[in-house]
Amino acid sequence: GVWWGCVFTENGQSYDELVWKNLHNDVPSWATGVMNAVAQSWLVIAVSCTIAAIGIITALIRRRWWLAGQIAVFARIKGLLPRPFIINTESPAANSAPSGHTMLAAACAVILLLTVPRAVRALAGVIGVVWAVTVGVSVIYGQWHRPSDVAMSILLVAGLALLALAVTRKSGMDEPGRRVSSVSVQIVGSVLITGGLLLLAYSGYVIWQVVPGLNVSASWAVQGANVSAVVGIAGVAMLAFGLLLALRQITAAPLSRLGLIGAPPAPPKR
């Protein structure tokens, strides 16, 4: 949906172009330092790889062999989605969706979320949202990518991770005697999902308000477009990691007749 709306429509390409050209000059002064620091390729790669390494080592230590194998699929998702240019643009044609840096940041954060123990799953979800949003906004600020490139990157990673969790095997689950519900996961997951939906609704409303000014790059539409892009990316990240956090808890501690507490019941005796 994002790909079609922002790539194959004139309004979508105009929106992407407007944000790409103006976000750099519309970022608050307190945030420019963070954006300039994160908009360094080596830093994004180093931090992301460190996060992924922690997740992989954790999976191996915890003997989550199936999860360790599923992690390998994230190395195969980088591919360039075609972007036919139907309006005159200044943004480079070479950089299209998905954003490699955003995809790396999101994928490495997802690896951490999938592999850590229950006690720190909620924290891993929050870290994933913060890191993905920071990198995503920074690549727009640095004029490497457009908002739709960033949104599609997060959605592609989240979609693949959700599919992977849907086929989680026993080796990816918590030990039967330790399967318990998690208050932190319930609270943080609910906040992320709800907050993500609200932010996406607000972003969509603002975009609807500025649509009349997109084709002519009206100055009054610039601030609204920039705000909606940042809010929308934050909403996408919150919804994605909220759903991942919830499904990871469900697959790690599947329901039994006793709920999430204790070992699953033994089969009935004949």
SULWO-V530783 format. One record per backbone hydrogen bond with DSSP energy under -1.0 kcal/mol. NH is the residue of the N-H (numbers start at 1). CO is the residue of the C=O. If there is no record, write none. Layout:
# SULWO-V530783
((NH	CO) (NH	CO))
This chain:
# SULWO-V530783
((5	1) (6	2) (7	3) (8	4) (13	9) (14	10) (15	11) (16	12) (17	13) (18	14) (19	15) (20	16) (21	17) (22	18) (23	19) (25	22) (26	23) (31	28) (35	31) (36	32) (37	33) (38	34) (39	35) (44	40) (45	41) (46	42) (47	43) (48	44) (49	45) (50	46) (51	47) (52	48) (53	49) (54	50) (55	51) (56	52) (57	53) (58	54) (59	55) (60	56) (61	57) (62	58) (64	59) (65	63) (68	64) (69	65) (70	66) (71	67) (73	70) (74	71) (75	72) (76	73) (81	97) (99	149) (103	99) (104	100) (105	101) (106	102) (107	103) (108	104) (109	105) (110	106) (111	107) (112	108) (113	109) (114	110) (115	111) (116	112) (120	117) (121	118) (124	120) (125	121) (126	122) (127	123) (128	124) (129	125) (130	126) (131	127) (132	128) (133	129) (134	130) (135	131) (136	132) (137	133) (138	134) (139	135) (141	137) (142	138) (143	140) (144	139) (145	139) (150	146) (151	147) (152	148) (153	149) (154	150) (155	151) (156	152) (157	153) (158	154) (159	155) (160	156) (161	157) (162	158) (163	159) (164	160) (165	161) (166	162) (167	164) (168	165) (172	169) (173	170) (174	252) (178	175) (179	176) (186	182) (187	183) (188	184) (189	185) (190	186) (191	187) (192	188) (193	189) (194	190) (195	191) (196	192) (197	193) (198	194) (199	195) (200	196) (201	197) (202	198) (203	199) (204	200) (205	201) (206	202) (207	203) (208	204) (209	205) (210	206) (211	207) (213	210) (214	211) (217	214) (218	213) (221	218) (222	219) (225	221) (226	222) (227	223) (228	224) (229	225) (230	226) (231	227) (232	228) (233	229) (234	230) (235	231) (236	232) (237	233) (238	234) (239	235) (240	236) (241	237) (242	238) (243	239) (244	240) (245	241) (246	242) (247	243) (248	244) (249	245) (250	246) (251	247) (252	248) (253	249) (256	259) (259	256))
